[in-house]
């Protein structure tokens, strides 16, 4: 449920914040003892925190993707579409009856039909509730994906502890969701803020997806490959 998801998110965020506070306290204690934390130690701390957050968001994204691919979810959406169709037809018929001349509106047949239509008034609430459920799940998916991508970017921008794992996952998400403009924009930010050497292991997978079409995916891909070829010609050409 959305409540369980929110609680899980809160617990994960609290655990990460607690870990960050403990590490920061340790660094402060070391500094007080005359052994200040080095830049490398702080970079590893930041890298680890971002990786934990990205991993959590990524896992939630996978779970929501699985939920949305399930037969139960597809059935739920079909039922919603069915209810929306019925409710739309009820509204349309009610409007038609209201446009009738006053003499006809007062007829027994029209009054009986209006009473039957009013019996379905509760369906509007059902449709609204079902729409909100679908909208919330889709919003959670988008939020988890956005958090995962941005946190992975910060992870490899601030340290190198998880480089290989992160770049493979980032590109895996990118290739899978290449039609999503927001994902292409996020990867554009990744390539712009990350040392290009970290993506050398994936250069052949990236190059294999080049084509002549014009899309946001191809624009980001060509920009990234151009930078790789310029900065690492011996590994990319």
C-alpha positions, 0 to 999 in steps of 0.5 A: 500500500502507499502507506507501507511504501511511505513508511519504508521510505521513511525508515530507509531515509532515517537509516541513511541519515543515521549512518551519515551522522555517525560517520560525520561524528566519527570524522569530527572525533578524529579531527578533535583528536588531531587526526582530521578526516581527509578529502578521500575519507569524506568522498568515500562517505558521500559516495557510500551514502549516495549509493545506499540511497540510490540502491534503495530507490532502485529496488523500490523502482524494480518492485513498482515495475513488477507490480505494474507488469503483473496481471493483477495490475493490468486487470485493475486498469481494465476495470478502471477503463470499464468503469470510466466508460460506464460513468461517461455514458451515464453523464452523457445520458443525464445531460441529454435528458436535462436538455429535453423540453420541460414537458418531456422532462416531467414524463414518467419515463424520463423521471424513471430513467433519471432515478435509475441513473442516480442509483449509479452516482456512487460510481463516480467516487469509485472511479476517482478513488481508482484513478488516484491509486493508479496515479499514486503508483505511477508517481511513486515509480517516477519518484523512485526512478528520479531518485535512483538516477540522481543518487547514482550520478552523485555517487560516481561524481563524488567517489569511485567505490562503486563505479563499475556497478553504478555505470552498468546499472545507469546504462541498463536503465538508460537503454531500457527506458531510452524513449523516456525524455526525463531519463535521457535528460538525467543521463545527459547530466550524468555524462556532463558531471562525471569523468568520462573514463568511468564509462569506457567499459561500456563504450562498445555497448553504447556504440552498438546503439547508434543509429541515424534517427533523431531522438533525445536518446541519440542526442545524448548518446552521440554527445557521450561517445564524442567525449569518450572518443576525444578524451580516450581515443585509444580505448574507443577507436 
